[in-house]
Amino acid sequence: LCLRTQSLKYSLKAEAGAWKSLYAKHLHGLAKTALDDQMAYLKAGEKIINTDVVTMEEVRNTLLHLKELENREAELDLQLIPIETMYYLLRKYEVRIPKEEFDCLSSIHQTWKGIV
């Protein structure tokens, strides 16, 4: 009895490759969305903190927002860990990711420290 499984082997490899590609595309979409959300939050916070303060009401609002940012610091770290893990997996399996996204990911901690 002789079984020829070469075509089955090639089909399974092709299917695994297609699944890997689709999974990587979906994972990249999730990671990019999460990273963009975090950066948008930080940019909004930076904008509020860097506005010119003229009235006492603006001083109060700025200080309240700064306090909120300080309180969210630990939460931000917890939200960044899964994002960093997703990008690590994408890099590990050699998925093409724009350099700007990696730069943004690496600079997010410095951006956060600059605001707070």
Secondary structure, DSSP 8 states (H G I E B T S, - for coil): -----HHHHHHHHHHHHHHHHHHHHHHHHHHHHHHHHHHHHHHHHHHHHTS---SHHHHHHHHHHHHHHHHTHHHHHHHHHHHHHHHHHHHHTT----HHHHHHHHHHHHHHHHH-
